Amino acid sequence: DGQPVTAPFSFDSVVGMVRTIGAPTSMRLNQLNYSLTAWSDGGAATHTIATPTVNTSYTATYKAKGKR
């Protein structure tokens, strides 16, 4: 609802309600730089979702820069 949250995070919603989810395109953790490679639903770094009828997880995947 327009407020940043720290993952993992869950929320209750009404089916069909549109929300925007997003993740930073890059971050630094334990002296390594990471870049966002994908969301589990194929969406962009920031995108909208409509609340589905079943419990659903959305996962942002990161890869260490310079790693294969």
PQR file with spaces between the fields and no chain letter, atoms N, CA, C, O and H, PARSE charges and radii, in Angstrom:
ATOM       1  N    ASP     1       0.824   -1.195    0.000 -0.4000 1.5000
ATOM       2  CA   ASP     1       0.000    0.000    0.000 -0.0000 2.0000
ATOM       3  C    ASP     1       0.870    1.261    0.000  0.5500 1.7000
ATOM       4  O    ASP     1       0.615    2.218    0.730 -0.5500 1.4000
ATOM       5  N    GLY     2       1.885    1.225   -0.830 -0.4000 1.5000
ATOM       6  CA   GLY     2       2.757    2.376   -0.977 -0.0000 2.0000
ATOM       7  C    GLY     2       3.869    2.461    0.055  0.5500 1.7000
ATOM       8  O    GLY     2       4.642    3.419    0.060 -0.5500 1.4000
ATOM       9  H    GLY     2       2.092    0.447   -1.423  0.4000 1.0000
ATOM      10  N    GLN     3       3.952    1.469    0.923 -0.4000 1.5000
ATOM      11  CA   GLN     3       4.984    1.477    1.963 -0.0000 2.0000
ATOM      12  C    GLN     3       5.980    0.352    1.698  0.5500 1.7000
ATOM      13  O    GLN     3       5.578   -0.778    1.420 -0.5500 1.4000
ATOM      14  H    GLN     3       3.323    0.691    0.918  0.4000 1.0000
ATOM      15  N    PRO     4       7.276    0.655    1.782 -0.5600 1.5000
ATOM      16  CA   PRO     4       8.264   -0.409    1.599  0.2800 2.0000
ATOM      17  C    PRO     4       8.172   -1.448    2.715  0.5500 1.7000
ATOM      18  O    PRO     4       7.863   -1.112    3.858 -0.5500 1.4000
ATOM      19  N    VAL     5       8.436   -2.692    2.385 -0.4000 1.5000
ATOM      20  CA   VAL     5       8.474   -3.781    3.360 -0.0000 2.0000
ATOM      21  C    VAL     5       9.735   -4.589    3.119  0.5500 1.7000
ATOM      22  O    VAL     5      10.327   -4.539    2.041 -0.5500 1.4000
ATOM      23  H    VAL     5       8.687   -2.965    1.457  0.4000 1.0000
ATOM      24  N    THR     6      10.133   -5.327    4.128 -0.4000 1.5000
ATOM      25  CA   THR     6      11.308   -6.183    4.012 -0.0000 2.0000
ATOM      26  C    THR     6      10.859   -7.614    3.802  0.5500 1.7000
ATOM      27  O    THR     6       9.979   -8.107    4.508 -0.5500 1.4000
ATOM      28  H    THR     6       9.652   -5.368    5.004  0.4000 1.0000
ATOM      29  N    ALA     7      11.457   -8.275    2.841 -0.4000 1.5000
ATOM      30  CA   ALA     7      11.129   -9.667    2.545 -0.0000 2.0000
ATOM      31  C    ALA     7      11.745  -10.587    3.582  0.5500 1.7000
ATOM      32  O    ALA     7      12.787  -10.254    4.147 -0.5500 1.4000
ATOM      33  H    ALA     7      12.171   -7.875    2.267  0.4000 1.0000
ATOM      34  N    PRO     8      11.140  -11.724    3.847 -0.5600 1.5000
ATOM      35  CA   PRO     8       9.852  -12.157    3.285  0.2800 2.0000
ATOM      36  C    PRO     8       8.694  -11.399    3.936  0.5500 1.7000
ATOM      37  O    PRO     8       8.768  -10.999    5.098 -0.5500 1.4000
ATOM      38  N    PHE     9       7.649  -11.216    3.178 -0.4000 1.5000
ATOM      39  CA   PHE     9       6.489  -10.471    3.633 -0.0000 2.0000
ATOM      40  C    PHE     9       5.245  -11.103    3.033  0.5500 1.7000
ATOM      41  O    PHE     9       5.264  -11.538    1.882 -0.5500 1.4000
ATOM      42  H    PHE     9       7.589  -11.541    2.234  0.4000 1.0000
ATOM      43  N    SER    10       4.175  -11.157    3.796 -0.4000 1.5000
ATOM      44  CA   SER    10       2.910  -11.666    3.254 -0.0000 2.0000
ATOM      45  C    SER    10       1.796  -10.706    3.632  0.5500 1.7000
ATOM      46  O    SER    10       1.885   -9.977    4.620 -0.5500 1.4000
ATOM      47  H    SER    10       4.160  -10.804    4.731  0.4000 1.0000
ATOM      48  N    PHE    11       0.743  -10.723    2.821 -0.4000 1.5000
ATOM      49  CA   PHE    11      -0.408   -9.874    3.123 -0.0000 2.0000
ATOM      50  C    PHE    11      -1.673  -10.544    2.633  0.5500 1.7000
ATOM      51  O    PHE    11      -1.651  -11.371    1.721 -0.5500 1.4000
ATOM      52  H    PHE    11       0.671  -11.315    2.018  0.4000 1.0000
ATOM      53  N    ASP    12      -2.781  -10.168    3.261 -0.4000 1.5000
ATOM      54  CA   ASP    12      -4.105  -10.627    2.846 -0.0000 2.0000
ATOM      55  C    ASP    12      -4.661   -9.589    1.888  0.5500 1.7000
ATOM      56  O    ASP    12      -4.394   -8.396    2.027 -0.5500 1.4000
ATOM      57  H    ASP    12      -2.799   -9.496    4.002  0.4000 1.0000
ATOM      58  N    SER    13      -5.424  -10.045    0.927 -0.4000 1.5000
ATOM      59  CA   SER    13      -5.976   -9.132   -0.057 -0.0000 2.0000
ATOM      60  C    SER    13      -7.288   -9.685   -0.603  0.5500 1.7000
ATOM      61  O    SER    13      -7.619  -10.852   -0.397 -0.5500 1.4000
ATOM      62  H    SER    13      -5.640  -11.014    0.814  0.4000 1.0000
ATOM      63  N    VAL    14      -8.010   -8.848   -1.285 -0.4000 1.5000
ATOM      64  CA   VAL    14      -9.264   -9.222   -1.935 -0.0000 2.0000
ATOM      65  C    VAL    14      -8.935   -9.692   -3.350  0.5500 1.7000
ATOM      66  O    VAL    14      -8.147   -9.050   -4.046 -0.5500 1.4000
ATOM      67  H    VAL    14      -7.741   -7.899   -1.452  0.4000 1.0000
ATOM      68  N    VAL    15      -9.528  -10.801   -3.782 -0.4000 1.5000
ATOM      69  CA   VAL    15      -9.283  -11.332   -5.122 -0.0000 2.0000
ATOM      70  C    VAL    15      -9.537  -10.240   -6.162  0.5500 1.7000
ATOM      71  O    VAL    15     -10.557   -9.551   -6.126 -0.5500 1.4000
ATOM      72  H    VAL    15     -10.168  -11.322   -3.217  0.4000 1.0000
ATOM      73  N    GLY    16      -8.591  -10.101   -7.085 -0.4000 1.5000
ATOM      74  CA   GLY    16      -8.715   -9.128   -8.164 -0.0000 2.0000
ATOM      75  C    GLY    16      -8.153   -7.756   -7.836  0.5500 1.7000
ATOM      76  O    GLY    16      -8.008   -6.921   -8.729 -0.5500 1.4000
ATOM      77  H    GLY    16      -7.763  -10.660   -7.114  0.4000 1.0000
ATOM      78  N    MET    17      -7.829   -7.503   -6.558 -0.4000 1.5000
ATOM      79  CA   MET    17      -7.273   -6.201   -6.186 -0.0000 2.0000
ATOM      80  C    MET    17      -5.915   -6.030   -6.858  0.5500 1.7000
ATOM      81  O    MET    17      -5.087   -6.941   -6.831 -0.5500 1.4000
ATOM      82  H    MET    17      -7.947   -8.180   -5.833  0.4000 1.0000
ATOM      83  N    VAL    18      -5.689   -4.885   -7.451 -0.4000 1.5000
ATOM      84  CA   VAL    18      -4.433   -4.621   -8.151 -0.0000 2.0000
ATOM      85  C    VAL    18      -3.449   -3.971   -7.193  0.5500 1.7000
ATOM      86  O    VAL    18      -3.775   -3.004   -6.505 -0.5500 1.4000
ATOM      87  H    VAL    18      -6.362   -4.145   -7.472  0.4000 1.0000
ATOM      88  N    ARG    19      -2.241   -4.518   -7.159 -0.4000 1.5000
ATOM      89  CA   ARG    19      -1.161   -4.002   -6.308 -0.0000 2.0000
ATOM      90  C    ARG    19       0.090   -3.863   -7.154  0.5500 1.7000
ATOM      91  O    ARG    19       0.252   -4.538   -8.170 -0.5500 1.4000
ATOM      92  H    ARG    19      -1.976   -5.304   -7.718  0.4000 1.0000
ATOM      93  N    THR    20       0.960   -2.989   -6.723 -0.4000 1.5000
ATOM      94  CA   THR    20       2.258   -2.857   -7.359 -0.0000 2.0000
ATOM      95  C    THR    20       3.303   -3.499   -6.457  0.5500 1.7000
ATOM      96  O    THR    20       3.370   -3.214   -5.261 -0.5500 1.4000
ATOM      97  H    THR    20       0.829   -2.441   -5.897  0.4000 1.0000
ATOM      98  N    ILE    21       4.120   -4.372   -7.050 -0.4000 1.5000
ATOM      99  CA   ILE    21       5.224   -4.964   -6.309 -0.0000 2.0000
ATOM     100  C    ILE    21       6.516   -4.555   -7.016  0.5500 1.7000
ATOM     101  O    ILE    21       6.538   -4.342   -8.228 -0.5500 1.4000
ATOM     102  H    ILE    21       4.065   -4.604   -8.021  0.4000 1.0000
ATOM     103  N    GLY    22       7.571   -4.454   -6.246 -0.4000 1.5000
ATOM     104  CA   GLY    22       8.830   -4.063   -6.853 -0.0000 2.0000
ATOM     105  C    GLY    22       9.999   -4.507   -6.009  0.5500 1.7000
ATOM     106  O    GLY    22       9.862   -4.783   -4.817 -0.5500 1.4000
ATOM     107  H    GLY    22       7.553   -4.627   -5.262  0.4000 1.0000
ATOM     108  N    ALA    23      11.150   -4.570   -6.646 -0.4000 1.5000
ATOM     109  CA   ALA    23      12.389   -4.930   -5.974 -0.0000 2.0000
ATOM     110  C    ALA    23      13.493   -4.056   -6.560  0.5500 1.7000
ATOM     111  O    ALA    23      13.434   -3.683   -7.732 -0.5500 1.4000
ATOM     112  H    ALA    23      11.262   -4.346   -7.614  0.4000 1.0000
ATOM     113  N    PRO    24      14.495   -3.732   -5.754 -0.5600 1.5000
ATOM     114  CA   PRO    24      15.606   -2.940   -6.289  0.2800 2.0000
ATOM     115  C    PRO    24      16.291   -3.696   -7.435  0.5500 1.7000
ATOM     116  O    PRO    24      16.400   -4.921   -7.397 -0.5500 1.4000
ATOM     117  N    THR    25      16.746   -2.968   -8.440 -0.4000 1.5000
ATOM     118  CA   THR    25      17.427   -3.619   -9.557 -0.0000 2.0000
ATOM     119  C    THR    25      18.836   -4.035   -9.184  0.5500 1.7000
ATOM     120  O    THR    25      19.430   -4.886   -9.847 -0.5500 1.4000
ATOM     121  H    THR    25      16.658   -1.973   -8.472  0.4000 1.0000
ATOM     122  N    SER    26      19.376   -3.445   -8.132 -0.4000 1.5000
ATOM     123  CA   SER    26      20.693   -3.865   -7.648 -0.0000 2.0000
ATOM     124  C    SER    26      20.765   -3.658   -6.147  0.5500 1.7000
ATOM     125  O    SER    26      20.023   -2.855   -5.581 -0.5500 1.4000
ATOM     126  H    SER    26      18.893   -2.754   -7.594  0.4000 1.0000
ATOM     127  N    MET    27      21.670   -4.393   -5.506 -0.4000 1.5000
ATOM     128  CA   MET    27      21.877   -4.250   -4.066 -0.0000 2.0000
ATOM     129  C    MET    27      23.253   -4.784   -3.700  0.5500 1.7000
ATOM     130  O    MET    27      23.904   -5.471   -4.487 -0.5500 1.4000
ATOM     131  H    MET    27      22.273   -5.046   -5.965  0.4000 1.0000
ATOM     132  N    ARG    28      23.675   -4.455   -2.501 -0.4000 1.5000
ATOM     133  CA   ARG    28      24.957   -4.926   -1.991 -0.0000 2.0000
ATOM     134  C    ARG    28      24.705   -5.684   -0.691  0.5500 1.7000
ATOM     135  O    ARG    28      23.999   -5.203    0.195 -0.5500 1.4000
ATOM     136  H    ARG    28      23.146   -3.896   -1.862  0.4000 1.0000
ATOM     137  N    LEU    29      25.292   -6.876   -0.591 -0.4000 1.5000
ATOM     138  CA   LEU    29      25.124   -7.714    0.589 -0.0000 2.0000
ATOM     139  C    LEU    29      26.422   -8.486    0.809  0.5500 1.7000
ATOM     140  O    LEU    29      26.950   -9.102   -0.116 -0.5500 1.4000
ATOM     141  H    LEU    29      25.865   -7.266   -1.311  0.4000 1.0000
ATOM     142  N    ASN    30      26.925   -8.448    2.027 -0.4000 1.5000
ATOM     143  CA   ASN    30      28.159   -9.172    2.368 -0.0000 2.0000
ATOM     144  C    ASN    30      29.297   -8.865    1.398  0.5500 1.7000
ATOM     145  O    ASN    30      30.006   -9.768    0.953 -0.5500 1.4000
ATOM     146  H    ASN    30      26.496   -7.947    2.779  0.4000 1.0000
ATOM     147  N    GLN    31      29.463   -7.603    1.080 -0.4000 1.5000
ATOM     148  CA   GLN    31      30.534   -7.093    0.219 -0.0000 2.0000
ATOM     149  C    GLN    31      30.445   -7.575   -1.227  0.5500 1.7000
ATOM     150  O    GLN    31      31.428   -7.493   -1.965 -0.5500 1.4000
ATOM     151  H    GLN    31      28.888   -6.869    1.441  0.4000 1.0000
ATOM     152  N    LEU    32      29.296   -8.068   -1.636 -0.4000 1.5000
ATOM     153  CA   LEU    32      29.071   -8.450   -3.029 -0.0000 2.0000
ATOM     154  C    LEU    32      27.943   -7.610   -3.603  0.5500 1.7000
ATOM     155  O    LEU    32      26.988   -7.279   -2.900 -0.5500 1.4000
ATOM     156  H    LEU    32      28.498   -8.134   -1.038  0.4000 1.0000
ATOM     157  N    ASN    33      28.052   -7.265   -4.877 -0.4000 1.5000
ATOM     158  CA   ASN    33      26.995   -6.552   -5.580 -0.0000 2.0000
ATOM     159  C    ASN    33      26.122   -7.556   -6.313  0.5500 1.7000
ATOM     160  O    ASN    33      26.623   -8.483   -6.950 -0.5500 1.4000
ATOM     161  H    ASN    33      28.828   -7.534   -5.449  0.4000 1.0000
ATOM     162  N    TYR    34      24.828   -7.366   -6.219 -0.4000 1.5000
ATOM     163  CA   TYR    34      23.862   -8.264   -6.859 -0.0000 2.0000
ATOM     164  C    TYR    34      22.965   -7.465   -7.794  0.5500 1.7000
ATOM     165  O    TYR    34      22.678   -6.295   -7.543 -0.5500 1.4000
ATOM     166  H    TYR    34      24.421   -6.614   -5.702  0.4000 1.0000
ATOM     167  N    SER    35      22.522   -8.105   -8.873 -0.4000 1.5000
ATOM     168  CA   SER    35      21.556   -7.474   -9.773 -0.0000 2.0000
ATOM     169  C    SER    35      20.331   -8.373   -9.893  0.5500 1.7000
ATOM     170  O    SER    35      20.427   -9.600   -9.878 -0.5500 1.4000
ATOM     171  H    SER    35      22.755   -9.056   -9.077  0.4000 1.0000
ATOM     172  N    LEU    36      19.185   -7.725  -10.011 -0.4000 1.5000
ATOM     173  CA   LEU    36      17.914   -8.443  -10.173 -0.0000 2.0000
ATOM     174  C    LEU    36      17.922   -9.130  -11.528  0.5500 1.7000
ATOM     175  O    LEU    36      18.173   -8.490  -12.550 -0.5500 1.4000
ATOM     176  H    LEU    36      19.107   -6.728  -10.023  0.4000 1.0000
ATOM     177  N    THR    37      17.650  -10.424  -11.542 -0.4000 1.5000
ATOM     178  CA   THR    37      17.592  -11.152  -12.813 -0.0000 2.0000
ATOM     179  C    THR    37      16.157  -11.407  -13.254  0.5500 1.7000
ATOM     180  O    THR    37      15.873  -11.402  -14.452 -0.5500 1.4000
ATOM     181  H    THR    37      17.446  -10.943  -10.712  0.4000 1.0000
ATOM     182  N    ALA    38      15.249  -11.629  -12.310 -0.4000 1.5000
ATOM     183  CA   ALA    38      13.871  -11.930  -12.705 -0.0000 2.0000
ATOM     184  C    ALA    38      12.949  -11.997  -11.500  0.5500 1.7000
ATOM     185  O    ALA    38      13.379  -12.257  -10.377 -0.5500 1.4000
ATOM     186  H    ALA    38      15.479  -11.633  -11.337  0.4000 1.0000
ATOM     187  N    TRP    39      11.683  -11.758  -11.760 -0.4000 1.5000
ATOM     188  CA   TRP    39      10.612  -12.081  -10.817 -0.0000 2.0000
ATOM     189  C    TRP    39      10.066  -13.439  -11.230  0.5500 1.7000
ATOM     190  O    TRP    39      10.118  -13.796  -12.407 -0.5500 1.4000
ATOM     191  H    TRP    39      11.333  -11.547  -12.673  0.4000 1.0000
ATOM     192  N    SER    40       9.552  -14.185  -10.291 -0.4000 1.5000
ATOM     193  CA   SER    40       9.016  -15.523  -10.574 -0.0000 2.0000
ATOM     194  C    SER    40       7.849  -15.499  -11.553  0.5500 1.7000
ATOM     195  O    SER    40       7.579  -16.497  -12.220 -0.5500 1.4000
ATOM     196  H    SER    40       9.510  -13.895   -9.335  0.4000 1.0000
ATOM     197  N    ASP    41       7.157  -14.366  -11.645 -0.4000 1.5000
ATOM     198  CA   ASP    41       6.038  -14.271  -12.586 -0.0000 2.0000
ATOM     199  C    ASP    41       6.441  -13.610  -13.904  0.5500 1.7000
ATOM     200  O    ASP    41       5.592  -13.353  -14.758 -0.5500 1.4000
ATOM     201  H    ASP    41       7.377  -13.554  -11.103  0.4000 1.0000
ATOM     202  N    GLY    42       7.742  -13.334  -14.068 -0.4000 1.5000
ATOM     203  CA   GLY    42       8.226  -12.749  -15.315 -0.0000 2.0000
ATOM     204  C    GLY    42       8.064  -11.249  -15.413  0.5500 1.7000
ATOM     205  O    GLY    42       8.371  -10.665  -16.452 -0.5500 1.4000
ATOM     206  H    GLY    42       8.432  -13.543  -13.374  0.4000 1.0000
ATOM     207  N    GLY    43       7.588  -10.610  -14.358 -0.4000 1.5000
ATOM     208  CA   GLY    43       7.358   -9.171  -14.380 -0.0000 2.0000
ATOM     209  C    GLY    43       8.643   -8.358  -14.317  0.5500 1.7000
ATOM     210  O    GLY    43       9.716   -8.883  -14.020 -0.5500 1.4000
ATOM     211  H    GLY    43       7.338  -11.085  -13.514  0.4000 1.0000
ATOM     212  N    ALA    44       8.513   -7.074  -14.602 -0.4000 1.5000
ATOM     213  CA   ALA    44       9.630   -6.134  -14.531 -0.0000 2.0000
ATOM     214  C    ALA    44       9.999   -5.886  -13.073  0.5500 1.7000
ATOM     215  O    ALA    44       9.320   -6.370  -12.168 -0.5500 1.4000
ATOM     216  H    ALA    44       7.641   -6.648  -14.844  0.4000 1.0000
ATOM     217  N    ALA    45      11.062   -5.140  -12.847 -0.4000 1.5000
ATOM     218  CA   ALA    45      11.514   -4.850  -11.481 -0.0000 2.0000
ATOM     219  C    ALA    45      10.358   -4.307  -10.636  0.5500 1.7000
ATOM     220  O    ALA    45      10.197   -4.699   -9.480 -0.5500 1.4000
ATOM     221  H    ALA    45      11.614   -4.747  -13.582  0.4000 1.0000
ATOM     222  N    THR    46       9.560   -3.414  -11.205 -0.4000 1.5000
ATOM     223  CA   THR    46       8.334   -2.932  -10.569 -0.0000 2.0000
ATOM     224  C    THR    46       7.187   -3.208  -11.525  0.5500 1.7000
ATOM     225  O    THR    46       7.230   -2.801  -12.686 -0.5500 1.4000
ATOM     226  H    THR    46       9.690   -3.096  -12.144  0.4000 1.0000
ATOM     227  N    HIS    47       6.166   -3.896  -11.044 -0.4000 1.5000
ATOM     228  CA   HIS    47       5.029   -4.229  -11.904 -0.0000 2.0000
ATOM     229  C    HIS    47       3.766   -4.432  -11.062  0.5500 1.7000
ATOM     230  O    HIS    47       3.825   -4.540   -9.837 -0.5500 1.4000
ATOM     231  H    HIS    47       6.131   -4.227  -10.101  0.4000 1.0000
ATOM     232  N    THR    48       2.643   -4.480  -11.742 -0.4000 1.5000
ATOM     233  CA   THR    48       1.371   -4.667  -11.037 -0.0000 2.0000
ATOM     234  C    THR    48       0.928   -6.121  -11.134  0.5500 1.7000
ATOM     235  O    THR    48       1.209   -6.823  -12.106 -0.5500 1.4000
ATOM     236  H    THR    48       2.595   -4.393  -12.737  0.4000 1.0000
ATOM     237  N    ILE    49       0.231   -6.539  -10.096 -0.4000 1.5000
ATOM     238  CA   ILE    49      -0.368   -7.868  -10.068 -0.0000 2.0000
ATOM     239  C    ILE    49      -1.814   -7.711   -9.622  0.5500 1.7000
ATOM     240  O    ILE    49      -2.141   -6.784   -8.881 -0.5500 1.4000
ATOM     241  H    ILE    49       0.003   -5.968   -9.307  0.4000 1.0000
ATOM     242  N    ALA    50      -2.663   -8.595  -10.061 -0.4000 1.5000
ATOM     243  CA   ALA    50      -4.030   -8.670   -9.551 -0.0000 2.0000
ATOM     244  C    ALA    50      -4.067   -9.864   -8.605  0.5500 1.7000
ATOM     245  O    ALA    50      -3.633  -10.956   -8.972 -0.5500 1.4000
ATOM     246  H    ALA    50      -2.398   -9.348  -10.663  0.4000 1.0000
ATOM     247  N    THR    51      -4.574   -9.672   -7.404 -0.4000 1.5000
ATOM     248  CA   THR    51      -4.597  -10.742   -6.417 -0.0000 2.0000
ATOM     249  C    THR    51      -5.316  -11.964   -6.989  0.5500 1.7000
ATOM     250  O    THR    51      -6.484  -11.879   -7.370 -0.5500 1.4000
ATOM     251  H    THR    51      -4.926   -8.785   -7.105  0.4000 1.0000
ATOM     252  N    PRO    52      -4.615  -13.106   -7.049 -0.5600 1.5000
ATOM     253  CA   PRO    52      -5.226  -14.323   -7.598  0.2800 2.0000
ATOM     254  C    PRO    52      -6.193  -14.973   -6.607  0.5500 1.7000
ATOM     255  O    PRO    52      -6.306  -14.542   -5.459 -0.5500 1.4000
ATOM     256  N    THR    53      -6.875  -16.000   -7.061 -0.4000 1.5000
ATOM     257  CA   THR    53      -7.854  -16.696   -6.220 -0.0000 2.0000
ATOM     258  C    THR    53      -7.219  -17.687   -5.257  0.5500 1.7000
ATOM     259  O    THR    53      -7.870  -18.134   -4.313 -0.5500 1.4000
ATOM     260  H    THR    53      -6.783  -16.350   -7.994  0.4000 1.0000
ATOM     261  N    VAL    54      -5.951  -18.037   -5.482 -0.4000 1.5000
ATOM     262  CA   VAL    54      -5.235  -18.980   -4.606 -0.0000 2.0000
ATOM     263  C    VAL    54      -4.001  -18.286   -4.027  0.5500 1.7000
ATOM     264  O    VAL    54      -3.488  -17.328   -4.606 -0.5500 1.4000
ATOM     265  H    VAL    54      -5.422  -17.673   -6.248  0.4000 1.0000
ATOM     266  N    ASN    55      -3.534  -18.779   -2.878 -0.4000 1.5000
ATOM     267  CA   ASN    55      -2.317  -18.236   -2.290 -0.0000 2.0000
ATOM     268  C    ASN    55      -1.183  -18.336   -3.303  0.5500 1.7000
ATOM     269  O    ASN    55      -0.965  -19.391   -3.899 -0.5500 1.4000
ATOM     270  H    ASN    55      -3.951  -19.556   -2.408  0.4000 1.0000
ATOM     271  N    THR    56      -0.468  -17.239   -3.491 -0.4000 1.5000
ATOM     272  CA   THR    56       0.588  -17.185   -4.499 -0.0000 2.0000
ATOM     273  C    THR    56       1.800  -16.482   -3.919  0.5500 1.7000
ATOM     274  O    THR    56       1.675  -15.508   -3.177 -0.5500 1.4000
ATOM     275  H    THR    56      -0.645  -16.383   -3.007  0.4000 1.0000
ATOM     276  N    SER    57       2.974  -16.986   -4.265 -0.4000 1.5000
ATOM     277  CA   SER    57       4.234  -16.356   -3.864 -0.0000 2.0000
ATOM     278  C    SER    57       4.871  -15.707   -5.074  0.5500 1.7000
ATOM     279  O    SER    57       4.805  -16.237   -6.183 -0.5500 1.4000
ATOM     280  H    SER    57       3.076  -17.778   -4.868  0.4000 1.0000
ATOM     281  N    TYR    58       5.490  -14.555   -4.857 -0.4000 1.5000
ATOM     282  CA   TYR    58       6.243  -13.864   -5.888 -0.0000 2.0000
ATOM     283  C    TYR    58       7.665  -13.725   -5.367  0.5500 1.7000
ATOM     284  O    TYR    58       7.884  -13.180   -4.285 -0.5500 1.4000
ATOM     285  H    TYR    58       5.544  -14.124   -3.956  0.4000 1.0000
ATOM     286  N    THR    59       8.623  -14.212   -6.129 -0.4000 1.5000
ATOM     287  CA   THR    59      10.009  -14.229   -5.689 -0.0000 2.0000
ATOM     288  C    THR    59      10.877  -13.440   -6.659  0.5500 1.7000
ATOM     289  O    THR    59      10.832  -13.657   -7.870 -0.5500 1.4000
ATOM     290  H    THR    59       8.446  -14.655   -7.008  0.4000 1.0000
ATOM     291  N    ALA    60      11.665  -12.524   -6.112 -0.4000 1.5000
ATOM     292  CA   ALA    60      12.650  -11.792   -6.910 -0.0000 2.0000
ATOM     293  C    ALA    60      13.973  -12.547   -6.796  0.5500 1.7000
ATOM     294  O    ALA    60      14.421  -12.866   -5.695 -0.5500 1.4000
ATOM     295  H    ALA    60      11.701  -12.347   -5.128  0.4000 1.0000
ATOM     296  N    THR    61      14.589  -12.826   -7.933 -0.4000 1.5000
ATOM     297  CA   THR    61      15.848  -13.564   -7.963 -0.0000 2.0000
ATOM     298  C    THR    61      16.988  -12.620   -8.328  0.5500 1.7000
ATOM     299  O    THR    61      16.878  -11.804   -9.243 -0.5500 1.4000
ATOM     300  H    THR    61      14.225  -12.567   -8.827  0.4000 1.0000
ATOM     301  N    TYR    62      18.080  -12.753   -7.590 -0.4000 1.5000
ATOM     302  CA   TYR    62      19.264  -11.928   -7.809 -0.0000 2.0000
ATOM     303  C    TYR    62      20.456  -12.795   -8.141  0.5500 1.7000
ATOM     304  O    TYR    62      20.515  -13.967   -7.769 -0.5500 1.4000
ATOM     305  H    TYR    62      18.170  -13.416   -6.846  0.4000 1.0000
ATOM     306  N    LYS    63      21.411  -12.201   -8.849 -0.4000 1.5000
ATOM     307  CA   LYS    63      22.654  -12.884   -9.190 -0.0000 2.0000
ATOM     308  C    LYS    63      23.808  -11.957   -8.836  0.5500 1.7000
ATOM     309  O    LYS    63      23.754  -10.753   -9.090 -0.5500 1.4000
ATOM     310  H    LYS    63      21.363  -11.249   -9.151  0.4000 1.0000
ATOM     311  N    ALA    64      24.853  -12.532   -8.244 -0.4000 1.5000
ATOM     312  CA   ALA    64      26.037  -11.743   -7.915 -0.0000 2.0000
ATOM     313  C    ALA    64      26.659  -11.246   -9.211  0.5500 1.7000
ATOM     314  O    ALA    64      26.859  -12.019  -10.147 -0.5500 1.4000
ATOM     315  H    ALA    64      24.897  -13.510   -8.037  0.4000 1.0000
ATOM     316  N    LYS    65      26.966   -9.947   -9.263 -0.4000 1.5000
ATOM     317  CA   LYS    65      27.589   -9.389  -10.477 -0.0000 2.0000
ATOM     318  C    LYS    65      28.974   -9.983  -10.632  0.5500 1.7000
ATOM     319  O    LYS    65      29.733  -10.092   -9.669 -0.5500 1.4000
ATOM     320  H    LYS    65      26.804   -9.318   -8.502  0.4000 1.0000
ATOM     321  N    GLY    66      29.287  -10.362  -11.854 -0.4000 1.5000
ATOM     322  CA   GLY    66      30.575  -10.965  -12.130 -0.0000 2.0000
ATOM     323  C    GLY    66      30.583  -12.470  -11.963  0.5500 1.7000
ATOM     324  O    GLY    66      31.584  -13.120  -12.267 -0.5500 1.4000
ATOM     325  H    GLY    66      28.670  -10.273  -12.636  0.4000 1.0000
ATOM     326  N    LYS    67      29.473  -13.042  -11.480 -0.4000 1.5000
ATOM     327  CA   LYS    67      29.364  -14.502  -11.302 -0.0000 2.0000
ATOM     328  C    LYS    67      28.573  -15.085  -12.469  0.5500 1.7000
ATOM     329  O    LYS    67      27.708  -14.411  -13.028 -0.5500 1.4000
ATOM     330  H    LYS    67      28.660  -12.515  -11.233  0.4000 1.0000
ATOM     331  N    ARG    68      28.858  -16.309  -12.833 -0.4000 1.5000
ATOM     332  CA   ARG    68      28.132  -16.951  -13.930 -0.0000 2.0000
ATOM     333  C    ARG    68      27.145  -17.951  -13.417  0.5500 1.7000
ATOM     334  O    ARG    68      26.445  -18.588  -14.204 -0.5500 1.4000
ATOM     335  H    ARG    68      29.561  -16.857  -12.379  0.4000 1.0000
